[in-house]
Amino acid sequence: MIDEYSKHEKDYIEIYQEKGFTANFRYADGALINSETKIEYQPSDIYIVAQHRYEGMSDPEDMSILYIIKTNKEEKGNLLLGYGPSADLELAEFFKAIPEENISNDENINNITENARKDLES
């Protein structure tokens, strides 16, 4: 992880929101739902374009993963999911069901920053 960015989820969420990932999603009845538009998505409708894992500084069992997602309807947002002992198992299974070809790290801000730095050094 690059030092320029804090290691806290909220800091990453703010950075991604500045990049247009502003939709808020919630999980209910086997679907991911945009809280504003109320559009429901199944795993095949979701594209994970970045993800960040966190472990609590004071409690190693406080673990989470921030998913940066796009949908087949061009909605962009994020979802923070606890994993480990605090995991929402139904939501975790939903994310496991996202097809592998729908998962990339193309918009990971750490990779983008690293690539930009390499370009400057060349």
C-alpha atoms as an extended CHARMM CRD file, in Angstrom:
* protein
*
       122  EXT
         1         1  MET       CA              0.0000000000        0.0000000000        0.0000000000  PROA      1               0.0000000000
         2         2  ILE       CA              1.3230000000        3.4540000000       -0.8560000000  PROA      2               0.0000000000
         3         3  ASP       CA              2.0680000000        5.7650000000        2.0830000000  PROA      3               0.0000000000
         4         4  GLU       CA              0.2570000000        8.7460000000        0.5180000000  PROA      4               0.0000000000
         5         5  TYR       CA             -3.0650000000        7.1190000000        1.3920000000  PROA      5               0.0000000000
         6         6  SER       CA             -4.2680000000        6.4510000000        4.8730000000  PROA      6               0.0000000000
         7         7  LYS       CA             -4.9290000000        2.8490000000        5.7570000000  PROA      7               0.0000000000
         8         8  HSD       CA             -8.4650000000        3.5910000000        6.9730000000  PROA      8               0.0000000000
         9         9  GLU       CA            -11.5280000000        2.5540000000        5.0150000000  PROA      9               0.0000000000
        10        10  LYS       CA            -13.2150000000        5.9510000000        5.1850000000  PROA      10              0.0000000000
        11        11  ASP       CA            -10.2150000000        7.6340000000        3.5730000000  PROA      11              0.0000000000
        12        12  TYR       CA            -10.2990000000        5.2160000000        0.6630000000  PROA      12              0.0000000000
        13        13  ILE       CA            -14.0670000000        5.6130000000        0.3410000000  PROA      13              0.0000000000
        14        14  GLU       CA            -13.6300000000        9.3980000000        0.0730000000  PROA      14              0.0000000000
        15        15  ILE       CA            -10.9610000000        9.0230000000       -2.6260000000  PROA      15              0.0000000000
        16        16  TYR       CA            -13.1420000000        6.6760000000       -4.6630000000  PROA      16              0.0000000000
        17        17  GLN       CA            -16.1470000000        8.9680000000       -4.2210000000  PROA      17              0.0000000000
        18        18  GLU       CA            -14.0800000000       11.7870000000       -5.7270000000  PROA      18              0.0000000000
        19        19  LYS       CA            -13.4950000000        9.4410000000       -8.6880000000  PROA      19              0.0000000000
        20        20  GLY       CA            -17.2470000000        8.9710000000       -9.1820000000  PROA      20              0.0000000000
        21        21  PHE       CA            -17.8950000000        5.8380000000       -7.1150000000  PROA      21              0.0000000000
        22        22  THR       CA            -20.7410000000        7.4710000000       -5.2120000000  PROA      22              0.0000000000
        23        23  ALA       CA            -23.5620000000        4.9080000000       -5.2360000000  PROA      23              0.0000000000
        24        24  ASN       CA            -24.3860000000        3.2760000000       -1.9260000000  PROA      24              0.0000000000
        25        25  PHE       CA            -25.3950000000       -0.3590000000       -2.0050000000  PROA      25              0.0000000000
        26        26  ARG       CA            -27.0700000000       -2.5940000000        0.5330000000  PROA      26              0.0000000000
        27        27  TYR       CA            -27.7830000000       -6.3000000000        0.5340000000  PROA      27              0.0000000000
        28        28  ALA       CA            -31.2820000000       -7.7160000000        1.0070000000  PROA      28              0.0000000000
        29        29  ASP       CA            -33.1820000000      -10.8010000000       -0.1220000000  PROA      29              0.0000000000
        30        30  GLY       CA            -30.3030000000      -12.2200000000       -2.1510000000  PROA      30              0.0000000000
        31        31  ALA       CA            -29.6090000000       -9.0450000000       -4.1500000000  PROA      31              0.0000000000
        32        32  LEU       CA            -27.3600000000       -6.0150000000       -3.9890000000  PROA      32              0.0000000000
        33        33  ILE       CA            -29.5830000000       -2.9310000000       -4.0800000000  PROA      33              0.0000000000
        34        34  ASN       CA            -28.6630000000        0.6470000000       -4.9450000000  PROA      34              0.0000000000
        35        35  SER       CA            -30.0370000000        2.5980000000       -1.9870000000  PROA      35              0.0000000000
        36        36  GLU       CA            -31.0410000000        5.5460000000       -4.1770000000  PROA      36              0.0000000000
        37        37  THR       CA            -32.2710000000        4.0300000000       -7.4450000000  PROA      37              0.0000000000
        38        38  LYS       CA            -33.5820000000        0.8160000000       -5.8040000000  PROA      38              0.0000000000
        39        39  ILE       CA            -32.2190000000       -1.2110000000       -8.7420000000  PROA      39              0.0000000000
        40        40  GLU       CA            -31.4490000000       -4.7850000000       -7.6740000000  PROA      40              0.0000000000
        41        41  TYR       CA            -28.3860000000       -6.6620000000       -8.8680000000  PROA      41              0.0000000000
        42        42  GLN       CA            -27.4050000000      -10.3090000000       -8.9510000000  PROA      42              0.0000000000
        43        43  PRO       CA            -23.7480000000      -11.4400000000       -8.7870000000  PROA      43              0.0000000000
        44        44  SER       CA            -23.4410000000      -11.6090000000      -12.5960000000  PROA      44              0.0000000000
        45        45  ASP       CA            -24.4770000000       -7.9130000000      -12.7850000000  PROA      45              0.0000000000
        46        46  ILE       CA            -21.5940000000       -6.7580000000      -10.5640000000  PROA      46              0.0000000000
        47        47  TYR       CA            -18.0180000000       -5.8950000000      -11.5600000000  PROA      47              0.0000000000
        48        48  ILE       CA            -15.4280000000       -5.5340000000       -8.8230000000  PROA      48              0.0000000000
        49        49  VAL       CA            -12.8260000000       -3.0530000000      -10.1160000000  PROA      49              0.0000000000
        50        50  ALA       CA            -10.7970000000       -2.7310000000       -6.9030000000  PROA      50              0.0000000000
        51        51  GLN       CA            -10.7100000000       -4.1340000000       -3.4210000000  PROA      51              0.0000000000
        52        52  HSD       CA             -8.8720000000       -3.2780000000       -0.2260000000  PROA      52              0.0000000000
        53        53  ARG       CA             -8.5410000000       -5.4680000000        2.8560000000  PROA      53              0.0000000000
        54        54  TYR       CA             -8.1670000000       -4.0290000000        6.3390000000  PROA      54              0.0000000000
        55        55  GLU       CA             -7.2410000000       -5.4040000000        9.7250000000  PROA      55              0.0000000000
        56        56  GLY       CA             -8.0050000000       -3.4110000000       12.8440000000  PROA      56              0.0000000000
        57        57  MET       CA             -5.0330000000       -1.6760000000       14.4350000000  PROA      57              0.0000000000
        58        58  SER       CA             -6.2000000000       -2.4000000000       17.9800000000  PROA      58              0.0000000000
        59        59  ASP       CA             -8.1030000000       -5.6230000000       17.2550000000  PROA      59              0.0000000000
        60        60  PRO       CA             -6.7940000000       -7.9950000000       14.5640000000  PROA      60              0.0000000000
        61        61  GLU       CA            -10.2380000000       -9.6590000000       14.4680000000  PROA      61              0.0000000000
        62        62  ASP       CA            -11.7220000000       -6.3630000000       13.2370000000  PROA      62              0.0000000000
        63        63  MET       CA            -11.3580000000       -7.1990000000        9.5530000000  PROA      63              0.0000000000
        64        64  SER       CA            -13.1010000000       -5.7340000000        6.5330000000  PROA      64              0.0000000000
        65        65  ILE       CA            -12.8790000000       -5.5200000000        2.7790000000  PROA      65              0.0000000000
        66        66  LEU       CA            -13.8370000000       -2.5020000000        0.7270000000  PROA      66              0.0000000000
        67        67  TYR       CA            -15.2320000000       -3.4600000000       -2.6680000000  PROA      67              0.0000000000
        68        68  ILE       CA            -15.2200000000       -0.8250000000       -5.4010000000  PROA      68              0.0000000000
        69        69  ILE       CA            -17.8950000000       -1.8640000000       -7.8500000000  PROA      69              0.0000000000
        70        70  LYS       CA            -19.5440000000       -1.0490000000      -11.1280000000  PROA      70              0.0000000000
        71        71  THR       CA            -22.7980000000       -2.5470000000      -12.3020000000  PROA      71              0.0000000000
        72        72  ASN       CA            -24.1400000000       -3.6010000000      -15.6750000000  PROA      72              0.0000000000
        73        73  LYS       CA            -26.2800000000       -0.4180000000      -15.4770000000  PROA      73              0.0000000000
        74        74  GLU       CA            -23.1260000000        1.7500000000      -15.2010000000  PROA      74              0.0000000000
        75        75  GLU       CA            -23.7070000000        2.5720000000      -11.5410000000  PROA      75              0.0000000000
        76        76  LYS       CA            -20.4590000000        2.9990000000       -9.5920000000  PROA      76              0.0000000000
        77        77  GLY       CA            -20.0710000000        2.7520000000       -5.8580000000  PROA      77              0.0000000000
        78        78  ASN       CA            -18.6200000000        0.8340000000       -2.9650000000  PROA      78              0.0000000000
        79        79  LEU       CA            -19.5680000000       -1.6180000000       -0.3030000000  PROA      79              0.0000000000
        80        80  LEU       CA            -17.7320000000       -2.3150000000        2.9300000000  PROA      80              0.0000000000
        81        81  LEU       CA            -17.9820000000       -5.9060000000        4.0900000000  PROA      81              0.0000000000
        82        82  GLY       CA            -16.7680000000       -7.3250000000        7.3640000000  PROA      82              0.0000000000
        83        83  TYR       CA            -14.9870000000      -10.6450000000        7.0960000000  PROA      83              0.0000000000
        84        84  GLY       CA            -13.6030000000      -13.1000000000        9.5510000000  PROA      84              0.0000000000
        85        85  PRO       CA            -15.5930000000      -13.5740000000       12.7680000000  PROA      85              0.0000000000
        86        86  SER       CA            -17.8310000000      -10.5530000000       12.0620000000  PROA      86              0.0000000000
        87        87  ALA       CA            -18.7210000000      -11.5260000000        8.4960000000  PROA      87              0.0000000000
        88        88  ASP       CA            -22.2270000000      -11.3270000000        7.0680000000  PROA      88              0.0000000000
        89        89  LEU       CA            -22.1850000000      -14.8190000000        5.5950000000  PROA      89              0.0000000000
        90        90  GLU       CA            -25.0070000000      -14.2460000000        3.0990000000  PROA      90              0.0000000000
        91        91  LEU       CA            -23.3340000000      -11.1400000000        1.7110000000  PROA      91              0.0000000000
        92        92  ALA       CA            -19.9610000000      -12.9100000000        1.6300000000  PROA      92              0.0000000000
        93        93  GLU       CA            -21.5490000000      -15.7340000000       -0.3940000000  PROA      93              0.0000000000
        94        94  PHE       CA            -23.0590000000      -13.1610000000       -2.7690000000  PROA      94              0.0000000000
        95        95  PHE       CA            -19.5950000000      -11.7140000000       -3.4400000000  PROA      95              0.0000000000
        96        96  LYS       CA            -18.1110000000      -15.2070000000       -3.8550000000  PROA      96              0.0000000000
        97        97  ALA       CA            -20.7240000000      -15.8240000000       -6.5760000000  PROA      97              0.0000000000
        98        98  ILE       CA            -19.5260000000      -12.8800000000       -8.6920000000  PROA      98              0.0000000000
        99        99  PRO       CA            -18.0110000000      -14.4390000000      -11.8250000000  PROA      99              0.0000000000
       100       100  GLU       CA            -14.2160000000      -14.4010000000      -11.8430000000  PROA      100             0.0000000000
       101       101  GLU       CA            -14.1900000000      -12.6020000000      -15.2070000000  PROA      101             0.0000000000
       102       102  ASN       CA            -16.0570000000       -9.7250000000      -13.4900000000  PROA      102             0.0000000000
       103       103  ILE       CA            -13.2300000000       -9.1590000000      -11.0210000000  PROA      103             0.0000000000
       104       104  SER       CA            -10.2250000000       -6.9480000000      -11.7250000000  PROA      104             0.0000000000
       105       105  ASN       CA             -8.0440000000       -4.4200000000       -9.9730000000  PROA      105             0.0000000000
       106       106  ASP       CA             -8.1820000000       -1.9910000000      -12.9060000000  PROA      106             0.0000000000
       107       107  GLU       CA             -9.2870000000        1.0110000000      -10.8550000000  PROA      107             0.0000000000
       108       108  ASN       CA             -7.3270000000        0.3380000000       -7.6830000000  PROA      108             0.0000000000
       109       109  ILE       CA             -5.9940000000        3.7320000000       -6.6230000000  PROA      109             0.0000000000
       110       110  ASN       CA             -2.7720000000        2.1530000000       -5.3520000000  PROA      110             0.0000000000
       111       111  ASN       CA             -2.0510000000        0.6000000000       -8.7600000000  PROA      111             0.0000000000
       112       112  ILE       CA             -2.9490000000        3.7860000000      -10.5960000000  PROA      112             0.0000000000
       113       113  THR       CA             -0.6190000000        5.7870000000       -8.3500000000  PROA      113             0.0000000000
       114       114  GLU       CA              2.1570000000        3.2080000000       -8.6890000000  PROA      114             0.0000000000
       115       115  ASN       CA              1.8270000000        3.1740000000      -12.4900000000  PROA      115             0.0000000000
       116       116  ALA       CA              1.8060000000        6.9940000000      -12.6150000000  PROA      116             0.0000000000
       117       117  ARG       CA              4.9560000000        7.0670000000      -10.4750000000  PROA      117             0.0000000000
       118       118  LYS       CA              6.6740000000        4.5350000000      -12.7800000000  PROA      118             0.0000000000
       119       119  ASP       CA              5.6970000000        6.6260000000      -15.8220000000  PROA      119             0.0000000000
       120       120  LEU       CA              7.2670000000        9.7110000000      -14.2250000000  PROA      120             0.0000000000
       121       121  GLU       CA             10.4460000000        7.7880000000      -13.4150000000  PROA      121             0.0000000000
       122       122  SER       CA             10.8370000000        6.5370000000      -17.0200000000  PROA      122             0.0000000000
